[in-house]
Amino acid sequence: MIAMALAEKPALLIADEPTTALDVTTQAQVLKLMKGLMNEVQTSILLITHDLAVASQVGDRIVVMYAGDVVEDANVYDLFSEPLHPYSQGLLACIPSGSKDDSTLKPIPGTIPDLRYTITGCKFASRCPHAMKVCHEKPPGLIEAKPKHMVACFLYGE
């Protein structure tokens, strides 16, 4: 399917969860194929995934979304080495390290907001360990906290 989609040499290929339900070996083969075809055809791929490991293997940049809003946009290295948004930090803390010393995962507390209702402030505020009064009053805008590293969080200014 991926090869057929790239046969017409599109400027952009949108791949929504292309490796879901695949075993690790097949997943690695699909990702290698995608990256190779992307370079060969000179196209961009918008990869939609819940798997940060998959995103890190294919992407140059990662955009993290929470409840439909972009909360962070950074190159892969910066996002994994220094995530700025508390949600991004929480996502990365949930990844098992593989170390014997790390026996418990650190889940993000709380539950996702019910999007059937209007949320006045930051959608992550009720789960955020750094939430301030302003976080519950208005949504943060996306700002450039570091060069080419965007974040939507009042911790980094308005």
OpenMM code with the backbone's topology and positions (N, CA, C; nanometers):
from openmm import Vec3, app, unit

residues = "MET ILE ALA MET ALA LEU ALA GLU LYS PRO ALA LEU LEU ILE ALA ASP GLU PRO THR THR ALA LEU ASP VAL THR THR GLN ALA GLN VAL LEU LYS LEU MET LYS GLY LEU MET ASN GLU VAL GLN THR SER ILE LEU LEU ILE THR HIS ASP LEU ALA VAL ALA SER GLN VAL GLY ASP ARG ILE VAL VAL MET TYR ALA GLY ASP VAL VAL GLU ASP ALA ASN VAL TYR ASP LEU PHE SER GLU PRO LEU HIS PRO TYR SER GLN GLY LEU LEU ALA CYS ILE PRO SER GLY SER LYS ASP ASP SER THR LEU LYS PRO ILE PRO GLY THR ILE PRO ASP LEU ARG TYR THR ILE THR GLY CYS LYS PHE ALA SER ARG CYS PRO HIS ALA MET LYS VAL CYS HIS GLU LYS PRO PRO GLY LEU ILE GLU ALA LYS PRO LYS HIS MET VAL ALA CYS PHE LEU TYR GLY GLU".split()
positions = [
    Vec3(0.0831, -0.1194, 0.0000),
    Vec3(0.0000, 0.0000, 0.0000),
    Vec3(0.0873, 0.1255, 0.0000),
    Vec3(0.1940, 0.1233, 0.0806),
    Vec3(0.2822, 0.2397, 0.0879),
    Vec3(0.3497, 0.2630, -0.0464),
    Vec3(0.3999, 0.1575, -0.1079),
    Vec3(0.4651, 0.1689, -0.2387),
    Vec3(0.3667, 0.2194, -0.3434),
    Vec3(0.2440, 0.1706, -0.3410),
    Vec3(0.1427, 0.2168, -0.4366),
    Vec3(0.1138, 0.3653, -0.4166),
    Vec3(0.1058, 0.4080, -0.2911),
    Vec3(0.0779, 0.5487, -0.2624),
    Vec3(0.1907, 0.6382, -0.3114),
    Vec3(0.3129, 0.5879, -0.3058),
    Vec3(0.4282, 0.6679, -0.3485),
    Vec3(0.4565, 0.6577, -0.4978),
    Vec3(0.3893, 0.5672, -0.5693),
    Vec3(0.4135, 0.5485, -0.7129),
    Vec3(0.3875, 0.6762, -0.7925),
    Vec3(0.2933, 0.7549, -0.7490),
    Vec3(0.2602, 0.8807, -0.8178),
    Vec3(0.3483, 0.9968, -0.7736),
    Vec3(0.4440, 0.9691, -0.6874),
    Vec3(0.5383, 1.0693, -0.6367),
    Vec3(0.4676, 1.1935, -0.5780),
    Vec3(0.3841, 1.1713, -0.4766),
    Vec3(0.3145, 1.2848, -0.4154),
    Vec3(0.4127, 1.3713, -0.3356),
    Vec3(0.3781, 1.4967, -0.3165),
    Vec3(0.4615, 1.5862, -0.2354),
    Vec3(0.4516, 1.5480, -0.0883),
    Vec3(0.3372, 1.4917, -0.0493),
    Vec3(0.3138, 1.4545, 0.0900),
    Vec3(0.2372, 1.3240, 0.0970),
    Vec3(0.2847, 1.2325, 0.1799),
    Vec3(0.2148, 1.1079, 0.2081),
    Vec3(0.1692, 1.1140, 0.3532),
    Vec3(0.0413, 1.0935, 0.3756),
    Vec3(-0.0118, 1.0909, 0.5118),
    Vec3(-0.0305, 0.9447, 0.5507),
    Vec3(0.0406, 0.9029, 0.6549),
    Vec3(0.0353, 0.7644, 0.7017),
    Vec3(-0.0212, 0.7640, 0.8443),
    Vec3(-0.1428, 0.7141, 0.8582),
    Vec3(-0.2111, 0.7129, 0.9876),
    Vec3(-0.1943, 0.5756, 1.0517),
    Vec3(-0.1107, 0.5692, 1.1552),
    Vec3(-0.0842, 0.4458, 1.2297),
    Vec3(-0.0476, 0.3299, 1.1363),
    Vec3(0.0533, 0.3455, 1.0488),
    Vec3(0.0853, 0.2411, 0.9522),
    Vec3(0.1450, 0.1138, 1.0125),
    Vec3(0.1907, 0.1193, 1.1369),
    Vec3(0.2536, 0.0008, 1.1964),
    Vec3(0.1722, -0.0579, 1.3117),
    Vec3(0.0503, -0.0107, 1.3297),
    Vec3(-0.0335, -0.0629, 1.4373),
    Vec3(-0.0612, -0.2114, 1.4163),
    Vec3(-0.0517, -0.2871, 1.5222),
    Vec3(-0.0806, -0.4310, 1.5245),
    Vec3(0.0210, -0.5147, 1.4481),
    Vec3(0.1371, -0.4565, 1.4178),
    Vec3(0.2433, -0.5343, 1.3532),
    Vec3(0.3434, -0.5804, 1.4589),
    Vec3(0.4021, -0.6973, 1.4365),
    Vec3(0.5065, -0.7407, 1.5284),
    Vec3(0.6291, -0.6522, 1.5077),
    Vec3(0.7222, -0.6552, 1.6008),
    Vec3(0.8369, -0.5657, 1.6007),
    Vec3(0.9218, -0.5807, 1.4738),
    Vec3(0.9415, -0.7014, 1.4273),
    Vec3(1.0228, -0.7250, 1.3080),
    Vec3(0.9574, -0.6644, 1.1843),
    Vec3(0.8281, -0.6903, 1.1659),
    Vec3(0.7557, -0.6360, 1.0510),
    Vec3(0.7476, -0.4837, 1.0616),
    Vec3(0.7275, -0.4349, 1.1818),
    Vec3(0.7228, -0.2902, 1.2040),
    Vec3(0.8544, -0.2259, 1.1595),
    Vec3(0.9664, -0.2831, 1.1969),
    Vec3(1.0972, -0.2297, 1.1576),
    Vec3(1.1133, -0.2324, 1.0064),
    Vec3(1.0663, -0.3378, 0.9417),
    Vec3(1.0757, -0.3473, 0.7951),
    Vec3(0.9914, -0.2395, 0.7279),
    Vec3(0.8708, -0.2168, 0.7777),
    Vec3(0.7826, -0.1144, 0.7208),
    Vec3(0.8442, 0.0243, 0.7381),
    Vec3(0.8994, 0.0521, 0.8553),
    Vec3(0.9612, 0.1825, 0.8797),
    Vec3(1.0827, 0.2035, 0.7903),
    Vec3(1.1628, 0.0983, 0.7720),
    Vec3(1.2792, 0.1075, 0.6835),
    Vec3(1.2344, 0.1338, 0.5403),
    Vec3(1.1309, 0.0635, 0.4967),
    Vec3(1.0753, 0.0831, 0.3633),
    Vec3(1.0251, 0.2266, 0.3455),
    Vec3(0.9508, 0.2759, 0.4435),
    Vec3(0.8966, 0.4122, 0.4358),
    Vec3(1.0090, 0.5150, 0.4249),
    Vec3(1.1087, 0.5015, 0.5075),
    Vec3(1.2201, 0.5966, 0.5069),
    Vec3(1.2962, 0.5902, 0.3736),
    Vec3(1.3191, 0.4695, 0.3241),
    Vec3(1.3881, 0.4540, 0.1973),
    Vec3(1.3099, 0.5128, 0.0813),
    Vec3(1.1806, 0.4825, 0.0754),
    Vec3(1.0960, 0.5353, -0.0315),
    Vec3(1.0820, 0.6867, -0.0217),
    Vec3(1.0745, 0.7363, 0.0993),
    Vec3(1.0642, 0.8811, 0.1193),
    Vec3(1.1856, 0.9508, 0.0575),
    Vec3(1.3037, 0.8968, 0.0800),
    Vec3(1.4259, 0.9551, 0.0241),
    Vec3(1.4334, 0.9356, -0.1269),
    Vec3(1.3943, 0.8176, -0.1728),
    Vec3(1.4010, 0.7870, -0.3156),
    Vec3(1.3049, 0.8737, -0.3967),
    Vec3(1.1841, 0.8902, -0.3484),
    Vec3(1.0805, 0.9644, -0.4204),
    Vec3(1.0869, 1.1145, -0.3895),
    Vec3(1.1660, 1.1511, -0.2892),
    Vec3(1.1782, 1.2921, -0.2470),
    Vec3(1.0421, 1.3485, -0.2047),
    Vec3(0.9798, 1.2791, -0.1125),
    Vec3(0.8508, 1.3220, -0.0605),
    Vec3(0.8599, 1.3395, 0.0901),
    Vec3(0.7620, 1.4025, 0.1458),
    Vec3(0.7519, 1.4154, 0.2910),
    Vec3(0.6444, 1.3197, 0.3401),
    Vec3(0.6616, 1.2715, 0.4613),
    Vec3(0.5610, 1.1832, 0.5211),
    Vec3(0.5113, 1.2468, 0.6500),
    Vec3(0.3809, 1.2595, 0.6589),
    Vec3(0.3170, 1.2993, 0.7839),
    Vec3(0.2726, 1.1697, 0.8499),
    Vec3(0.3448, 1.1313, 0.9537),
    Vec3(0.3188, 1.0057, 1.0231),
    Vec3(0.2359, 1.0344, 1.1475),
    Vec3(0.1196, 0.9770, 1.1524),
    Vec3(0.0322, 0.9930, 1.2685),
    Vec3(0.0449, 0.8655, 1.3504),
    Vec3(0.0883, 0.8794, 1.4764),
    Vec3(0.1102, 0.7609, 1.5592),
    Vec3(0.1004, 0.7961, 1.7072),
    Vec3(0.0722, 0.6949, 1.7860),
    Vec3(0.0757, 0.7085, 1.9310),
    Vec3(0.2079, 0.6554, 1.9856),
    Vec3(0.2905, 0.6009, 1.8995),
    Vec3(0.4140, 0.5349, 1.9390),
    Vec3(0.5335, 0.6273, 1.9153),
    Vec3(0.5870, 0.6828, 2.0216),
    Vec3(0.7000, 0.7750, 2.0087),
    Vec3(0.8241, 0.7071, 1.9520),
    Vec3(0.8409, 0.5796, 1.9772),
    Vec3(0.9555, 0.5077, 1.9215),
    Vec3(0.9456, 0.5029, 1.7696),
    Vec3(0.8262, 0.4785, 1.7185),
    Vec3(0.8043, 0.4785, 1.5735),
    Vec3(0.8317, 0.6174, 1.5172),
    Vec3(0.7781, 0.7188, 1.5810),
    Vec3(0.7979, 0.8560, 1.5339),
    Vec3(0.9459, 0.8928, 1.5312),
    Vec3(1.0199, 0.8483, 1.6308),
    Vec3(1.1623, 0.8830, 1.6380),
    Vec3(1.2442, 0.8154, 1.5277),
    Vec3(1.1973, 0.7022, 1.4777),
    Vec3(1.2700, 0.6308, 1.3726),
    Vec3(1.2478, 0.6901, 1.2344),
    Vec3(1.1334, 0.7522, 1.2127),
    Vec3(1.0984, 0.8019, 1.0802),
    Vec3(1.1110, 0.9536, 1.0701),
    Vec3(1.0737, 1.0234, 1.1758),
    Vec3(1.0599, 1.1680, 1.1664),
    Vec3(1.1853, 1.2488, 1.1900),
    Vec3(1.1855, 1.3667, 1.1317),
    Vec3(1.2865, 1.4679, 1.1612),
    Vec3(1.2349, 1.5590, 1.2722),
    Vec3(1.1042, 1.5835, 1.2674),
    Vec3(1.0371, 1.6669, 1.3667),
    Vec3(0.9209, 1.5873, 1.4247),
    Vec3(0.8874, 1.6176, 1.5491),
    Vec3(0.7725, 1.5547, 1.6135),
    Vec3(0.6821, 1.6656, 1.6657),
    Vec3(0.5544, 1.6516, 1.6361),
    Vec3(0.4535, 1.7422, 1.6903),
    Vec3(0.3706, 1.6601, 1.7883),
    Vec3(0.3699, 1.7007, 1.9140),
    Vec3(0.2936, 1.6318, 2.0172),
    Vec3(0.1603, 1.7047, 2.0333),
    Vec3(0.0527, 1.6261, 2.0313),
    Vec3(-0.0805, 1.6843, 2.0482),
    Vec3(-0.1447, 1.6267, 2.1736),
    Vec3(-0.2259, 1.7099, 2.2371),
    Vec3(-0.3034, 1.6648, 2.3526),
    Vec3(-0.4453, 1.7162, 2.3359),
    Vec3(-0.5421, 1.6271, 2.3359),
    Vec3(-0.6835, 1.6617, 2.3248),
    Vec3(-0.7101, 1.7534, 2.2055),
    Vec3(-0.6408, 1.7248, 2.0939),
    Vec3(-0.6639, 1.7990, 1.9712),
    Vec3(-0.5813, 1.9249, 1.9538),
    Vec3(-0.5017, 1.9613, 2.0511),
    Vec3(-0.4192, 2.0820, 2.0429),
    Vec3(-0.2719, 2.0463, 2.0337),
    Vec3(-0.1971, 2.1221, 1.9525),
    Vec3(-0.0530, 2.1061, 1.9478),
    Vec3(0.0043, 2.1637, 2.0765),
    Vec3(0.0818, 2.0831, 2.1493),
    Vec3(0.1436, 2.1315, 2.2728),
    Vec3(0.2945, 2.1461, 2.2596),
    Vec3(0.3539, 2.0760, 2.1602),
    Vec3(0.4979, 2.0880, 2.1404),
    Vec3(0.5333, 2.0492, 1.9974),
    Vec3(0.6307, 2.1198, 1.9418),
    Vec3(0.6791, 2.0946, 1.8062),
    Vec3(0.8297, 2.1155, 1.8088),
    Vec3(0.9046, 2.0072, 1.7866),
    Vec3(1.0506, 2.0153, 1.7969),
    Vec3(1.1152, 1.9099, 1.7083),
    Vec3(1.2445, 1.9246, 1.6835),
    Vec3(1.3126, 1.8172, 1.6114),
    Vec3(1.3220, 1.6969, 1.7061),
    Vec3(1.3401, 1.5804, 1.6475),
    Vec3(1.3365, 1.4552, 1.7243),
    Vec3(1.4357, 1.4574, 1.8404),
    Vec3(1.5586, 1.4991, 1.8125),
    Vec3(1.6612, 1.4988, 1.9160),
    Vec3(1.6202, 1.5879, 2.0336),
    Vec3(1.5751, 1.7097, 2.0049),
    Vec3(1.5389, 1.8033, 2.1117),
    Vec3(1.4202, 1.7529, 2.1933),
    Vec3(1.3231, 1.6937, 2.1255),
    Vec3(1.2060, 1.6455, 2.1988),
    Vec3(1.2431, 1.5340, 2.2955),
    Vec3(1.3287, 1.4425, 2.2523),
    Vec3(1.3658, 1.3307, 2.3391),
    Vec3(1.4686, 1.3699, 2.4449),
    Vec3(1.5554, 1.4652, 2.4135),
    Vec3(1.6579, 1.5032, 2.5113),
    Vec3(1.6087, 1.6085, 2.6092),
    Vec3(1.5189, 1.6956, 2.5651),
    Vec3(1.4701, 1.8011, 2.6539),
    Vec3(1.3263, 1.8406, 2.6200),
    Vec3(1.2305, 1.7535, 2.6521),
    Vec3(1.0906, 1.7889, 2.6270),
    Vec3(1.0519, 1.9065, 2.7154),
    Vec3(0.9787, 2.0016, 2.6596),
    Vec3(0.9437, 2.1209, 2.7362),
    Vec3(0.8039, 2.1135, 2.7963),
    Vec3(0.7082, 2.0632, 2.7226),
    Vec3(0.5703, 2.0609, 2.7726),
    Vec3(0.5536, 1.9495, 2.8760),
    Vec3(0.4817, 1.9763, 2.9834),
    Vec3(0.4609, 1.8719, 3.0855),
    Vec3(0.3977, 1.7435, 3.0302),
    Vec3(0.3138, 1.7540, 2.9281),
    Vec3(0.2557, 1.6333, 2.8686),
    Vec3(0.3638, 1.5528, 2.7960),
    Vec3(0.4473, 1.6191, 2.7196),
    Vec3(0.5574, 1.5508, 2.6515),
    Vec3(0.6492, 1.4845, 2.7535),
    Vec3(0.6775, 1.5543, 2.8616),
    Vec3(0.7613, 1.4991, 2.9680),
    Vec3(0.6955, 1.3739, 3.0267),
    Vec3(0.5641, 1.3815, 3.0468),
    Vec3(0.4904, 1.2673, 3.1002),
    Vec3(0.4901, 1.1493, 3.0053),
    Vec3(0.4740, 1.1760, 2.8755),
    Vec3(0.4763, 1.0678, 2.7766),
    Vec3(0.6103, 0.9954, 2.7792),
    Vec3(0.7178, 1.0715, 2.7821),
    Vec3(0.8502, 1.0108, 2.7817),
    Vec3(0.8796, 0.9373, 2.9119),
    Vec3(0.8235, 0.9844, 3.0219),
    Vec3(0.8428, 0.9165, 3.1508),
    Vec3(0.7675, 0.7834, 3.1560),
    Vec3(0.6697, 0.7649, 3.0686),
    Vec3(0.5915, 0.6412, 3.0646),
    Vec3(0.6586, 0.5310, 2.9848),
    Vec3(0.7660, 0.5634, 2.9155),
    Vec3(0.8345, 0.4635, 2.8334),
    Vec3(0.9265, 0.3800, 2.9223),
    Vec3(0.9112, 0.2478, 2.9204),
    Vec3(0.9993, 0.1633, 3.0016),
    Vec3(1.1446, 0.1783, 2.9554),
    Vec3(1.2357, 0.1855, 3.0507),
    Vec3(1.3764, 0.2038, 3.0165),
    Vec3(1.4464, 0.0716, 2.9895),
    Vec3(1.3891, -0.0360, 3.0379),
    Vec3(1.4523, -0.1665, 3.0207),
    Vec3(1.5500, -0.1994, 3.1322),
    Vec3(1.5657, -0.1097, 3.2269),
    Vec3(1.6572, -0.1301, 3.3382),
    Vec3(1.5880, -0.2082, 3.4494),
    Vec3(1.6622, -0.2952, 3.5163),
    Vec3(1.6061, -0.3693, 3.6291),
    Vec3(1.5701, -0.2752, 3.7442),
    Vec3(1.6433, -0.1650, 3.7562),
    Vec3(1.6189, -0.0705, 3.8653),
    Vec3(1.4893, 0.0076, 3.8466),
    Vec3(1.4392, 0.0124, 3.7243),
    Vec3(1.3207, 0.0914, 3.6928),
    Vec3(1.1992, -0.0008, 3.6866),
    Vec3(1.1503, -0.0434, 3.8036),
    Vec3(1.0455, -0.1437, 3.8077),
    Vec3(0.9050, -0.0870, 3.7896),
    Vec3(0.8862, 0.0430, 3.8084),
    Vec3(0.7525, 0.0996, 3.7934),
    Vec3(0.7521, 0.2112, 3.6902),
    Vec3(0.6455, 0.2140, 3.6123),
    Vec3(0.6267, 0.3211, 3.5157),
    Vec3(0.5650, 0.4399, 3.5881),
    Vec3(0.5823, 0.5575, 3.5309),
    Vec3(0.5273, 0.6786, 3.5915),
    Vec3(0.4108, 0.7275, 3.5065),
    Vec3(0.2897, 0.6817, 3.5371),
    Vec3(0.1745, 0.7238, 3.4569),
    Vec3(0.1423, 0.8714, 3.4782),
    Vec3(0.0759, 0.9286, 3.3786),
    Vec3(0.0293, 1.0669, 3.3911),
    Vec3(-0.0983, 1.0619, 3.4738),
    Vec3(-0.1041, 1.1351, 3.5846),
    Vec3(-0.2234, 1.1280, 3.6706),
    Vec3(-0.3459, 1.1906, 3.6045),
    Vec3(-0.4626, 1.1519, 3.6530),
    Vec3(-0.5868, 1.2113, 3.6048),
    Vec3(-0.6380, 1.1456, 3.4781),
    Vec3(-0.7396, 1.2082, 3.4196),
    Vec3(-0.8010, 1.1565, 3.2974),
    Vec3(-0.8072, 1.2661, 3.1919),
    Vec3(-0.8205, 1.2237, 3.0669),
    Vec3(-0.8297, 1.3224, 2.9596),
    Vec3(-0.9612, 1.3997, 2.9734),
    Vec3(-0.9630, 1.5246, 2.9282),
    Vec3(-1.0847, 1.6029, 2.9425),
    Vec3(-1.1944, 1.5536, 2.8477),
    Vec3(-1.3168, 1.5771, 2.8861),
    Vec3(-1.4319, 1.5426, 2.8026),
    Vec3(-1.4478, 1.6537, 2.6996),
    Vec3(-1.4157, 1.6250, 2.5752),
    Vec3(-1.4151, 1.7272, 2.4708),
    Vec3(-1.5541, 1.7629, 2.4196),
    Vec3(-1.6562, 1.7010, 2.4765),
    Vec3(-1.7926, 1.7421, 2.4418),
    Vec3(-1.8257, 1.8765, 2.5057),
    Vec3(-1.7471, 1.9147, 2.6056),
    Vec3(-1.7705, 2.0400, 2.6766),
    Vec3(-1.6567, 2.1379, 2.6491),
    Vec3(-1.6882, 2.2650, 2.6549),
    Vec3(-1.5878, 2.3684, 2.6322),
    Vec3(-1.4901, 2.3717, 2.7490),
    Vec3(-1.3613, 2.3770, 2.7153),
    Vec3(-1.2574, 2.3862, 2.8174),
    Vec3(-1.1993, 2.5265, 2.8070),
    Vec3(-1.2047, 2.6002, 2.9164),
    Vec3(-1.1648, 2.7403, 2.9151),
    Vec3(-1.0142, 2.7590, 2.9021),
    Vec3(-0.9382, 2.6864, 2.9770),
    Vec3(-0.7929, 2.7062, 2.9793),
    Vec3(-0.7185, 2.5998, 2.9018),
    Vec3(-0.6007, 2.5711, 2.9476),
    Vec3(-0.5183, 2.4659, 2.8884),
    Vec3(-0.5867, 2.3315, 2.9130),
    Vec3(-0.5985, 2.2509, 2.8099),
    Vec3(-0.6669, 2.1221, 2.8223),
    Vec3(-0.5914, 2.0242, 2.9124),
    Vec3(-0.4631, 2.0486, 2.9335),
    Vec3(-0.3821, 1.9601, 3.0172),
    Vec3(-0.3759, 2.0076, 3.1628),
    Vec3(-0.4284, 2.1238, 3.1929),
    Vec3(-0.4136, 2.1867, 3.3250),
    Vec3(-0.4564, 2.0968, 3.4417),
    Vec3(-0.5659, 2.0242, 3.4271),
    Vec3(-0.6143, 1.9412, 3.5390),
    Vec3(-0.5200, 1.8238, 3.5694),
    Vec3(-0.4314, 1.7908, 3.4779),
    Vec3(-0.3386, 1.6792, 3.4971),
    Vec3(-0.1947, 1.7266, 3.5170),
    Vec3(-0.1725, 1.8557, 3.5014),
    Vec3(-0.0371, 1.9099, 3.4990),
    Vec3(0.0183, 1.9362, 3.6394),
    Vec3(0.1382, 1.8875, 3.6681),
    Vec3(0.1983, 1.9117, 3.7997),
    Vec3(0.2461, 2.0563, 3.8176),
    Vec3(0.2489, 2.1342, 3.7086),
    Vec3(0.2967, 2.2726, 3.7151),
    Vec3(0.1856, 2.3744, 3.6905),
    Vec3(0.0603, 2.3303, 3.6899),
    Vec3(-0.0507, 2.4197, 3.6558),
    Vec3(-0.0570, 2.5404, 3.7496),
    Vec3(-0.0787, 2.6545, 3.6859),
    Vec3(-0.0937, 2.7817, 3.7582),
    Vec3(-0.2356, 2.8314, 3.7345),
    Vec3(-0.2717, 2.9375, 3.8016),
    Vec3(-0.4059, 2.9933, 3.7881),
    Vec3(-0.4377, 3.0260, 3.6421),
    Vec3(-0.3432, 3.0869, 3.5719),
    Vec3(-0.3651, 3.1268, 3.4330),
    Vec3(-0.3944, 3.0063, 3.3435),
    Vec3(-0.3416, 2.8919, 3.3766),
    Vec3(-0.3622, 2.7711, 3.2964),
    Vec3(-0.5099, 2.7310, 3.2914),
    Vec3(-0.5832, 2.7627, 3.3963),
    Vec3(-0.7253, 2.7292, 3.4035),
    Vec3(-0.8125, 2.8401, 3.3454),
    Vec3(-0.7523, 2.9548, 3.3169),
    Vec3(-0.8286, 3.0714, 3.2702),
    Vec3(-0.8276, 3.0896, 3.1197),
    Vec3(-0.7167, 3.0556, 3.0538),
    Vec3(-0.7095, 3.0732, 2.9081),
    Vec3(-0.6097, 2.9742, 2.8505),
    Vec3(-0.6302, 2.9392, 2.7245),
    Vec3(-0.5367, 2.8444, 2.6628),
    Vec3(-0.4046, 2.9134, 2.6287),
    Vec3(-0.2946, 2.8430, 2.6447),
    Vec3(-0.1658, 2.9025, 2.6093),
    Vec3(-0.1470, 2.9017, 2.4572),
    Vec3(-0.0763, 3.0006, 2.4091),
    Vec3(-0.0431, 3.0037, 2.2674),
    Vec3(0.0868, 2.9281, 2.2435),
    Vec3(0.1095, 2.8895, 2.1215),
    Vec3(0.2329, 2.8204, 2.0842),
    Vec3(0.3426, 2.9248, 2.0662),
    Vec3(0.4500, 2.9115, 2.1448),
    Vec3(0.5608, 3.0077, 2.1369),
    Vec3(0.6919, 2.9342, 2.1098),
    Vec3(0.7888, 3.0064, 2.0587),
    Vec3(0.9211, 2.9495, 2.0353),
    Vec3(1.0026, 2.9657, 2.1627),
    Vec3(1.0066, 2.8614, 2.2442),
    Vec3(1.0772, 2.8665, 2.3722),
    Vec3(1.2280, 2.8564, 2.3533),
    Vec3(1.2678, 2.7849, 2.2498),
    Vec3(1.4084, 2.7682, 2.2114),
    Vec3(1.4102, 2.7722, 2.0594),
    Vec3(1.5247, 2.7935, 1.9990),
    Vec3(1.5271, 2.7966, 1.8525),
    Vec3(1.4645, 2.6715, 1.7903),
    Vec3(1.3630, 2.6934, 1.7079),
    Vec3(1.2911, 2.5863, 1.6369),
    Vec3(1.2280, 2.4841, 1.7306),
    Vec3(1.1987, 2.5258, 1.8522),
    Vec3(1.1338, 2.4383, 1.9517),
    Vec3(1.0141, 2.5141, 2.0074),
    Vec3(0.8964, 2.4777, 1.9585),
    Vec3(0.7725, 2.5444, 1.9960),
    Vec3(0.7033, 2.4689, 2.1101),
    Vec3(0.6396, 2.5457, 2.1982),
    Vec3(0.5662, 2.4847, 2.3086),
    Vec3(0.4473, 2.5726, 2.3444),
    Vec3(0.3384, 2.5097, 2.3826),
    Vec3(0.2183, 2.5807, 2.4266),
    Vec3(0.2072, 2.5610, 2.5776),
    Vec3(0.2748, 2.6466, 2.6524),
    Vec3(0.2755, 2.6334, 2.7978),
    Vec3(0.3132, 2.7658, 2.8611),
    Vec3(0.2395, 2.8048, 2.9629),
    Vec3(0.2676, 2.9315, 3.0326),
    Vec3(0.3976, 2.9285, 3.1118),
    Vec3(0.4562, 2.8116, 3.1320),
    Vec3(0.5848, 2.8037, 3.2006),
    Vec3(0.6945, 2.8768, 3.1224),
    Vec3(0.6724, 2.8945, 2.9938),
    Vec3(0.7731, 2.9538, 2.9062),
    Vec3(0.7332, 3.0926, 2.8588),
    Vec3(0.6391, 3.1557, 2.9248),
    Vec3(0.5951, 3.2895, 2.8891),
    Vec3(0.4672, 3.2867, 2.8088),
    Vec3(0.4251, 3.4037, 2.7654),
    Vec3(0.2996, 3.4117, 2.6902),
    Vec3(0.3260, 3.4242, 2.5470),
] * unit.nanometer
topology = app.Topology()
chain = topology.addChain("A")
for resn in residues:
    res = topology.addResidue(resn, chain)
    for name in ("N", "CA", "C"):
        topology.addAtom(name, app.Element.getBySymbol(name[0]), res)
